[in-house]
């Protein structure tokens, strides 16, 4: 399992459009992916889960990946969130 602390640097709040792109990216990987902010944790492949987090620029989150492609998944999701 890989855990990485990330800060969202995207310009706008993660709304439905941005969340859809995030979910498409996350679903490309076989690994289980979770995002946590504080005490809350959601499946990173769930649109409702991602939207319910209210992620905005400057939010610090922890990305957890577990599976055969966990390193690639973490690297690509990190690049997406920090672009």
Secondary structure as GFF3:
##gff-version 3
##sequence-region A 1 83
A	DSSP	beta_strand	2	7	.	.	.	ID=ss1
A	DSSP	alpha_helix	16	26	.	.	.	ID=ss2
A	DSSP	beta_strand	32	37	.	.	.	ID=ss3
A	DSSP	beta_strand	40	43	.	.	.	ID=ss4
A	DSSP	alpha_helix	47	52	.	.	.	ID=ss5
A	DSSP	beta_strand	60	66	.	.	.	ID=ss6
A	DSSP	alpha_helix	70	82	.	.	.	ID=ss7
###
